[in-house]
C-alpha cells in the first residue's frame, strides 16, 4: 500500500492502461463489465478522468436544485454511462469523478463529481489536479466497498512519464490505490510491438512491476503470423500476453466515446431520406443521432469541414455544441450558413438540438465569457428566438409524453443557456409529465420547416422517431433501438469470452 492514501478494502480491482489513446480501452472494459456481470458478479467501472463532450446524466451529483426548482443531476462521460449499463446499474458520478469538456480556445470545463467548476486553461488545470486526487480515491474506495470487482480504465497512454508527478488517471493513481495493471495496445494501426516495448522501457521499475501482462486489441488477420511479435513483446518486457482481442465489427451499434469516431466511416442505413449533419469543432452528445443512423430508410451523413452540405439533403441537423458561438463562426467560415439558408429556401427542413437549437435563433450572447471571450454572435435567424449563455447549468433527466405524437420519451437536458423570444409561442414539442398539464418545449418556424429543442435523446423513443420521420418525408422500420444496444453489449461480452481468458484476468485482480 502507498502513502496511506490507498483505496483499499472491498472487492477486487484491475486497471487497464493503454500504450496510446484510442486503443479501445473503453469498449474492452464495457465488454468485460457485461461478461462478468452475466456471471453474477457485482461489477463497477471506473475512470478517474475522462475528456469528452459526449456526456450522460447521472442519478446523483453534488448539485443544488435549479432556480426553477427542478432537481439537478450530475454528469459523467458517455463511455462510463455505457459501461454502467453493461453492469446493469444506473450511471453514478463516482464512476467518473472528473470530466473535462473541451471548449473553443479557452481550455476545458472541469466537472468534479458531476458539478461544473468552471473553465480552466491547461496550465491552471495541471496545477489543480493534485487537489482532485483525494476525491478520486474516495470515489474508488466507495465503489470497491460495494462491488465484487472494479474495472478501472486509464486515460490516454500510461507511459507519458513527463506527466507522472501530476497524474491522476494512470500510473500515479495505480500507485496510490495499489492497483494491478494490464497494458492494452492497438494492432489495427500498426506499431503494436514498438508501443508495448517502448511503454515498458519508459516506465520506472516500480510501475513496471504493477503490470500483470498485456492485451492486443483490434486484431484482424492471422494470429499465427503475429505470434513472433508477441514473442518479442513478452521477451523484451517480461510481461505475459493475456490475450488477443479480435476486431469487434458491431462496435458501431454502441455510442461512441468522443468525436474521434466521426473521423471514420459510420454505420448508416443508406436509405431514401438523406440527413446531413455539419461536423462542428466542439460537437457534443452526437449519440442523439445514433437511432436515426440505425434506421434502414435513413442515409445520415456527417459533413466534414471543407465539404459543402449536400444539395440532395432532405434534413439538416445541427447537433449539440460545447462552444455555440465558436461553432457558429465555423459554420460561416465553411459556408455552411449559406448552404443551410439555400436548403430552407428550396423547401428543406432543419432541426437544431441544444447548441444547434441556439444557433437557429437571431443571436447568441455570452456576456460572462462562459464559453469563450465575452460577446455576442449573430445566429442563423431561422427561429425568432435569442439565447444568453450563463453560468447556471440545467442538468436533469426527462421522462415524459410528447402529446402531439402520443409517444413516451426518455431524454435529458444539459445546457448553460436561457432562450427567449416570440418563437417560443410556437413550441415544437408539447410535454406532459405524469398525466399533468402539458408544457411547451423548443420552437418551430411558422412554415413548420425549422425546429429546435433542448431535449437530448428523444430519438431513442421508437414511436417518436417513427412519428418524426413520417413528418419529414421518411419512413421508419420496426426497430427496437434499446434492444439493439443491449444486443450489441451482449455480443461484445460474447466476443470477450471467446477471445480472452476471463478467469485469468480475474486472477490478475486483487
N, C-alpha and C positions, 0 to 999 in steps of 0.2 A: 504493500500500500504506500501511497506517496503523499507526504506533507500533511497528512491528516485531513485532506480535502476530498477523499475518495467518495464515490457513490456506492459504497459497499453495502451488502445486505440484500436479501431477497433473491430474485430469480437470476438465472444465468444471463450473460451478456456476451455478444460478439460484434465486433466492429468491422465494417467493410470500407477500406480506403482505396482510392484509385491511383493509378500511375499518371493520370491526367484527368481533365474534365471530360464529361460525355463518354465515359467508358461503360455506362449502363448500370451504375450502382443503384439508382432509384428503382428501375424495373426489376433488377435482381432482388432487392430487398422486398418489393411488393410480392414477387412470386414466392419467396421463402416465407413471408408472413402468411400468405394463404395456405401454403403447403403445411406448415407447422400448425396453423390454426385448425386445419381439417383433421389433424391427428389428435385434436382435443387439448392442445396446449394453449395456455393464455399467453398471447404474443402481443408485444408492443413495438412499434417502430420508433426511431428517434433520430433526428438530425438537429444538431446544436444550432447551426446557422445555415440558412438557405438564402440564395439570391435569385429572386424570380418575381416577375409581375403577374404571374398566374397564382392567385391566392384563393383560399377557400375560407368560409366562415366556420369557426369552431363553436362548440357548445358551451364554452366557458371563456374566461378572459378577465383581465384587470381593468374593465371599463365601466364607468358610471352610466346610468341611463342617458339617452339622448335628451336634449332640452324639451322635445315634444312628448317625453315620457316613454318612448319606445325602448324596450330592453336592448342593450348593446352587447354584441358578442366580440370575441377576439378573432384574429385571422392567422392562418398558417399557410405554408407553401402547398400548392396543389398536389405535389408529389406525396407529401406526408398525409394529406387527406385521402389520397388513393390507397396508400399503404394501410391507413386506419380501416378503410373499407375492406381491404383484403383480410384484416384481422377480425372483421365483423364487429367493429366498435365505432362510435362516433368520433369525429376529429376533436382533438383537445390541444390547447396551446402548449401543453407540456411535451407534445410530440415534436414541436419545432419552436423552441423558445425564442429564437432570434430569426427574424425575417428581414431581409434587405430588399427594398423595392427601388430599382434604379430609376432616376428621373433625369430629365434633359439637362446636362451640363452643370448640375448642382449636386452631384453625389447621389446618395440614396436615402430614401425614407427608412428609418430604423424602427422596426416593430419589435417590442420586447414583451413576451407573453401576451401577444395579441393586441397590445396597445402601442400606438404610434408615439415615438419620442421626438418626432420632427425629422428634418432633413440634416444629414451630416456630410461634409466633404470627406473624401477618402482619408486624408491625414488625421482629421478630427476623429473619425470612427476608429481608425487604427489605434489612437491613444485611449479611447474609451473601452476597448474590448476587455481589458483586464477587469473592469467593473462588472462585466456581464458574466464572467466565468462562474461566480458563485450561484447565480440564478440558474445557469445551465446545469450545473452539478446538482442543484436541488431538484430540478425537473427530472433529471435522470434517476436520481435517488428515489423519487416518488414512483416512477414507473417500475423500477426494479422491485419495489416493495409489494406490488400488486400483480406481477407477471411471473410466468414460468421462464420466459426468455425474452430479452430485449435485443432487437437487431438495430445496431447503430450504423448510420450512414455518414461517412466523411464528406468533405466538400472539396471539389477540385482534385488537386494532387496532394497526396500525403507526404511528398518528398520536397515540398517548397521550403527548404531549410532556412531561407532568409526570413521567413515569417514565423519560425519556430517559437521565438520568445513571446510573441503576442498571439499565438494560435489558440483558437477556442473550438476548433472543429475537427482536428486531425490528431497528430502525434502528441501534442501537449495535453489535449483532452484525454487521450488514451493513457498518458502518464498519470494525470490527476485522478482519473477514475479507475485506474488499473485494469484496462481493457485489453483483451487479446484481439489481435488484428488479422484479417485476411486481406491481402493485396489483390486488386482486380485490375486486369489490363484488357484492352480492346484490340482484338486481332483484325477487325474489319478494315481499318485504315493502314495497316501495316506498322512495323516498328515495335511490335509487342516485346520482342526479346530485348531490344535496347532500352525500352521503357522500364521493364522489370529489373533488369540488371543495373541500370542507371539509378533507379529508385533505391535499390539495396545499397549501392555504393555511397549515395548521398546521406543516408540515414546514419546517425551515430549508433554505436554498439547497443546501447540500452533500447533504442527504438527498434532496431533490427530484431532484438530478442523477443519483442512483443508479437512479431509476425509469426503466425502458426502455419502459414502456407499461402499459396496464390491460386487464383482462378483466371482462366482465359475466357473472356466473354465475346459475344457476337462473332462466333466462328462459323465460317462457310467453307466447305470443301472436304478434303480427305484428311482426317485427323492423323493417319499414319504418316503422311508426308510432313506434317507439322511436328511429329514426335521429336526429331533432332533439336528443334528449337526449345521444346520443353526440357529436354535433357540438359541443354546449355543453361537455361534459366535455373534449373534445380542445382546443377553443379556450381554455378557462379554465386548463387545466393545461399545455398543450404536449405532453402525452403521447399517443402514438398508441393507438388501440384495436387490441388484438391478438386480439380475437375475442369472440363472444357464445356462451356455452355454454348450450344449452337444458336444460330440466328433465330430469333422469335418473330415469325412473319405476321403474327396477329397483333404486334405492338401498336399499330395504327388504330386499333379499336379502343385504346386506352388514352385518357387525357395526357397530353404532352406536358413535361415539366416546365419548359421555357421556350422562348421564341426560336432557339436553335432548330427546333423541329420544323419550322416554317421555311427553312432554307433547303429542305429536302422535299422530294415529291411526296404529296399527301394522298391518302386514300380518298376517293370521291366517287359518287355514284355514276358520274359521266352521263347524266340524263338530259332531258329536254329543257329543263329550267336552268338557266345559267345565272349564278350568283357570283359577283365579283367583290373581293374584299381587299382594299388597299392595305399593303403591309406597312403599318405605321412603325416608326422607330421605337416607340415605347408602348407597343401593343400590349394589352393586358387582358387576362381572362378570356383568351380566344377560344377556350374549350366550349364557350357558349355555342360555337358553330359546329361542334362535333356531330350533334344529332342531324343537322342539315346535310353535312358531308356524307353521313351514313345512308341517306335516302337514295335509292337507285334512280329515282327520277330527277335528281339534282346534280348539276355539274358545278361544284363550288371551287372557285379559283382564287388563290391569293395572288394579288398583283404586286410584283416586286418593283422596287424603285428603278426607274429608267424605262419602265414599260407603261403604255397607256392603259386606261381602263377599257376593256374590250367593248367594242360598239355593239356586239350582239348580246351583252348582258341584259337580263330581264330585271334584275335587282342588284343594287349596290348596297352592301352593308358596311357601315363604319363601326368598327368594334371598339371595345374599351381602350383607354389610353391612360398611362400614368402621368403624362405631360400633355394635357389637351392643347394648350396654346402652341407649344413647340411642334406638335403633330399637325396643327392647323397650318403652321408655316411650311411644314414638309409637304402637305397637300398642294400648297400653292407653288412651291419650288418644282414639284413634279408635274405640274399642270393638271393634277387630278381634280382640282376645283372646277376648271373649265370643262373637263370630261363629265363631271357629275352634273353640272348645270345643263350641258347638252343632252345628257341622258334623260333628265327630267323633262326638258322641252320636247323630246321625242317620245314621251309617254312612258318612260321607265319609272321604276319605283326605287325609293331609298329608305333604308332603315338605319337608325343610329341606336347603339346600345351604350349606356353610361357615358363615357367620354365622347363617343361618337354622337350620342344624342346632344350633348352640349355643343359640339361643332356645328350642328344643323341650325343653331339659332343665330341671332343677329350679332351677338358679341359674347366673348368670354373674358371676364375680368379677374385679376388676381392681385388685389391691392396689397396683400401682405407678403407677396412673393413666396407662397407655399410651394408652387411647382417650378419656380424659376425667378427671373428678375420681375419685380412688381410692374404691373402694367395691364394693358388690355389688348386683345386681338380680335379683329372682326371675324365673325363666323361666316358660314356659307349662306345665311339668310333664307334658308328654306323653311324654317319654322319661326313663328312670331314669338320667340322666347329669348331670354338672355340669362346668363349664368354668372354668378360670382363665386370664385373658389375661396373657401375659408378654412381655418384650422380645424373646425369641428368635423369629425368624420361620422358618416352614417353607416352603420355596420350591423346588419341583422338578417336573420332568416325570414323568408316569406313563405307561408303555406296558405293558399287562398284559392278562390274560384274566380275565373275570368267569366263574368256574367254574359258577355257578348257571345262567347263560344260555348259556354257551359262546361269549360274544361277546368279540371283541378290542376293547379300549378304549384310546384315547389321550386323556389328560387331564392335569391338573396340580393340585398343592396350593399354596395361597397363603394362609397364615393365621398369626396370632400368638396361639394359644391351645392349651392342653392339656386334653383331655376325658377324664374318668374316670367310673367308676361301674358298677353291676351291669348297666346296659343294654348295655354293650359285650359282654357274654356272649351277646347276641343280635345279631350283626352283620347289617347289611343286605346287604353285598356280600362275596364271597369272591374275593380276587385272587390270581393265580398269575403270577409273573414268570419268563419263560424256562423254563417246564417245572418250576420248583422247587416247594417246598411252598406251599400256599395261605396267605394271611394275611387276617385279618378287617379289614373297613373299615366304619365307621359303626355305626348301631344301628337296630333296628326294634322296635316295641312288641309285646307278647305277642299281640295280636289281628292283627298284621300291617298295620294301617291307618296307622300313623305311622312314618315312616322318615327317616333323615338320613345325610349323608355330607359329608366334607371335599373330595371329589373334584369338581373343576370339569371341565366339558367332556364328561362321559360320554354326554350325549345326542347328541353328534356322531357316535357309533357307530351306524350304521343298524340293525344287528342288535340291539344292546342297547336302543335306543329302541323298536323294534318289540316286543321282549320285555316291556319295562316298560309300554308302552301296553296290551298284552294283559292284563297283570296288573291294571291299574286299570280295566278295562272298556272300553278304547278299541280302535281299530284303526289300523294303520299302512299307509301307501301304499308303493309301491315307489319310495321317494325316496332318491336318492343325494345326501346333503347336501353333501358336499365338492365333487362335480361341480357342484352348484347354485351354490356360492360362486365356483368357478372360472369358470363360465359368466357370472356377473354381472360379474366382473372383466374378462373379455374383452369383454363388451357395453359396459362403461364405457370401455375403451380404444377400441373402435369409435366410441363416442359422441364422444370427444375428437378422434379422427381426422376425423370428419365435420364437426364444428363449429369446430375450431381449426386454425390453420396451425402444425403441429408443427415444421416446418422453420424458420419464422420465430422461434418460441420458442427453438429450439435456437441460433439465431444470436444471440439476446439473452444466452445464457450465455457465460461466459468463465472 
